[in-house]
Amino acid sequence: MRYHFSLLLALGFFCVAAVVFTAPAFAQEIKPLEPQQQPSKGTEKPAPTKTSRRGTPVTVQHDGEDELGARLALKLKETLNSSSLFDVSDKDEKKLKVIIKTMREFEGRPNSSSIYSLVWVYSESEATLKYFLDTQIGLINEGELQSTAEAIAAATEKVGARYSYLFE
């Protein structure tokens, strides 16, 4: 068991290092300023309103070969999508990314349990550096799939609330 904890801890550190060191550094897009147009009097139209968001934009990325980990990622996406607190999106926009790395706990017993490592990062866009926000590791078995997905969604809401100023 001590071996598995060390392996899980190393997996968590590996995921954090992969996120920090593989993103392109300081790639920012510079947009020229556009002159503002003055509407003529009497023909003014109300400014178009942006579409209202359901909640914090979020995406889930899964990396792993185990079936239970893939089902956890899918259940997490379903849970986040059904919540009014999140807007699950793959658009290139400001969003939280939940990166899940999973693997079987024991190779000889498939689908019995899996270990997972979660990393939450903030992404301004796909071309910019991702910012590390938080991490979590855990163990999941078949019976805990729904409750673990809900717990991860709750933890994602806490991370989103803590860093909500990034989306303003």
Backbone torsions as a table, in degrees:
resi	resn	phi	psi	omega
1	MET	NA	-37.5	178.5
2	ARG	-63.0	-35.2	177.3
3	TYR	-62.8	-42.4	-178.5
4	HIS	-67.7	-37.8	177.7
5	PHE	-64.7	-42.5	178.0
6	SER	-64.1	-39.7	178.0
7	LEU	-64.7	-42.1	179.0
8	LEU	-65.9	-40.9	178.0
9	LEU	-64.1	-43.3	177.7
10	ALA	-64.6	-37.7	177.3
11	LEU	-62.9	-40.9	177.9
12	GLY	-63.2	-45.9	178.2
13	PHE	-64.4	-36.6	177.7
14	PHE	-62.9	-43.2	179.6
15	CYS	-63.3	-42.3	179.3
16	VAL	-63.6	-44.9	-179.9
17	ALA	-64.6	-38.6	179.8
18	ALA	-63.3	-40.6	179.9
19	VAL	-67.8	-43.7	-175.3
20	VAL	-70.6	-40.9	-171.6
21	PHE	-94.7	-11.2	-178.6
22	THR	-98.8	-11.4	-179.7
23	ALA	-78.0	142.9	177.3
24	PRO	-66.0	135.8	-174.0
25	ALA	-85.6	128.8	170.0
26	PHE	54.2	34.7	176.3
27	ALA	-85.1	104.5	-178.2
28	GLN	-121.8	145.2	179.6
29	GLU	-96.5	127.9	-179.4
30	ILE	-100.6	126.3	-179.5
31	LYS	-108.5	134.1	178.0
32	PRO	-70.9	152.0	177.9
33	LEU	-74.2	137.5	178.3
34	GLU	-102.8	137.3	179.0
35	PRO	-66.9	142.7	179.3
36	GLN	-83.8	136.4	179.1
37	GLN	-93.4	136.6	177.7
38	GLN	-93.5	121.4	178.5
39	PRO	-71.5	147.6	177.1
40	SER	-74.3	150.7	-175.7
41	LYS	-68.6	139.9	177.5
42	GLY	90.7	-18.8	-179.6
43	THR	-114.3	22.3	-177.9
44	GLU	-70.9	136.3	175.9
45	LYS	-111.6	148.5	176.9
46	PRO	-64.4	145.3	-179.5
47	ALA	-64.4	139.3	178.8
48	PRO	-67.1	139.4	179.9
49	THR	-91.6	145.9	176.7
50	LYS	-71.2	151.8	177.4
51	THR	-66.7	137.0	-177.4
52	SER	-74.9	134.8	179.4
53	ARG	-83.6	149.1	175.2
54	ARG	-72.6	-36.1	-176.8
55	GLY	-178.5	-154.3	-178.7
56	THR	-67.4	126.7	176.4
57	PRO	-68.3	133.5	-175.8
58	VAL	-146.8	150.9	173.1
59	THR	-137.2	152.8	-178.6
60	VAL	-118.2	127.6	175.9
61	GLN	-117.6	130.0	-179.3
62	HIS	-116.5	140.4	174.5
63	ASP	-135.9	117.8	179.5
64	GLY	165.7	157.9	-177.6
65	GLU	-102.6	-10.4	-174.7
66	ASP	-83.7	144.4	-177.5
67	GLU	-67.7	-40.2	-178.8
68	LEU	-64.5	-38.2	177.2
69	GLY	-66.0	-39.9	177.3
70	ALA	-64.5	-39.3	178.0
71	ARG	-68.0	-34.4	175.9
72	LEU	-64.1	-44.6	179.3
73	ALA	-62.3	-42.9	178.5
74	LEU	-64.7	-43.6	179.0
75	LYS	-64.4	-36.2	177.3
76	LEU	-65.4	-43.5	177.4
77	LYS	-60.4	-42.9	178.8
78	GLU	-63.3	-42.2	-179.7
79	THR	-65.0	-45.4	179.0
80	LEU	-65.5	-38.8	-178.5
81	ASN	-69.1	-32.3	-179.5
82	SER	-81.2	-11.4	-179.8
83	SER	-86.7	142.9	176.2
84	SER	-80.2	-5.0	-179.4
85	LEU	-83.3	-14.4	-174.4
86	PHE	-129.8	155.3	172.7
87	ASP	-125.7	97.8	-178.6
88	VAL	-71.1	122.8	-172.4
89	SER	-148.6	144.2	172.8
90	ASP	-108.4	13.4	178.6
91	LYS	-69.0	157.4	176.7
92	ASP	-85.6	87.2	-175.2
93	GLU	-149.0	176.7	174.1
94	LYS	-64.6	127.8	-179.8
95	LYS	-165.1	163.8	170.8
96	LEU	-86.9	140.4	173.1
97	LYS	-115.9	129.4	174.2
98	VAL	-105.4	111.7	-178.2
99	ILE	-103.7	120.3	-177.2
100	ILE	-113.8	125.1	174.3
101	LYS	-114.2	122.9	-178.0
102	THR	-127.6	157.6	173.9
103	MET	-159.2	156.0	178.5
104	ARG	-63.1	143.4	176.3
105	GLU	-71.6	-43.4	178.5
106	PHE	-127.0	124.9	-178.3
107	GLU	-63.5	-33.3	-176.7
108	GLY	-76.1	-13.4	-178.0
109	ARG	-124.4	80.9	-179.2
110	PRO	-66.2	146.2	177.4
111	ASN	65.9	8.6	177.3
112	SER	-79.9	-47.1	175.9
113	SER	-161.6	158.3	179.6
114	SER	-136.1	152.9	172.0
115	ILE	-103.6	147.6	-179.3
116	TYR	-136.7	152.6	175.0
117	SER	-128.1	129.3	179.5
118	LEU	-112.2	139.5	172.9
119	VAL	-132.5	126.2	174.3
120	TRP	-100.0	127.9	176.6
121	VAL	-130.1	155.6	174.5
122	TYR	-101.8	130.8	-179.9
123	SER	-119.7	117.3	175.4
124	GLU	-71.1	-44.2	174.2
125	SER	-163.9	173.3	-178.4
126	GLU	-69.4	-20.7	-176.7
127	ALA	-92.3	0.0	-177.5
128	THR	-113.9	166.7	178.9
129	LEU	-63.7	135.9	177.4
130	LYS	-87.8	143.5	-177.9
131	TYR	-107.9	124.4	178.7
132	PHE	-67.3	132.8	179.0
133	LEU	-114.4	-48.0	-176.0
134	ASP	-164.0	169.0	178.4
135	THR	-146.3	160.6	179.2
136	GLN	-157.7	146.6	174.6
137	ILE	-127.1	156.6	-179.9
138	GLY	-170.3	179.0	-179.2
139	LEU	-127.0	138.1	-178.0
140	ILE	-134.0	143.5	171.0
141	ASN	-124.2	176.3	-173.1
142	GLU	-55.4	-41.8	-175.9
143	GLY	-74.0	-15.6	-176.0
144	GLU	-104.1	13.2	-173.8
145	LEU	-60.1	-53.1	-177.9
146	GLN	-65.7	-45.6	-177.2
147	SER	-67.7	-34.5	177.6
148	THR	-68.9	-41.0	177.6
149	ALA	-61.9	-41.1	178.3
150	GLU	-67.0	-38.2	177.9
151	ALA	-66.2	-39.5	177.8
152	ILE	-66.9	-39.3	177.0
153	ALA	-62.4	-40.7	177.6
154	ALA	-65.1	-40.5	177.5
155	ALA	-66.2	-35.5	177.1
156	THR	-65.2	-38.1	177.0
157	GLU	-64.2	-40.1	177.6
158	LYS	-63.5	-43.1	178.1
159	VAL	-63.6	-44.0	178.9
160	GLY	-62.4	-39.5	178.5
161	ALA	-68.9	-39.8	-179.5
162	ARG	-64.3	-35.5	-177.6
163	TYR	-111.8	29.6	-177.6
164	SER	-63.4	-25.9	-179.9
165	TYR	-63.2	-19.9	179.0
166	LEU	-69.8	-21.0	-176.0
167	PHE	-97.1	2.1	-179.1
168	GLU	-84.0	NA	NA
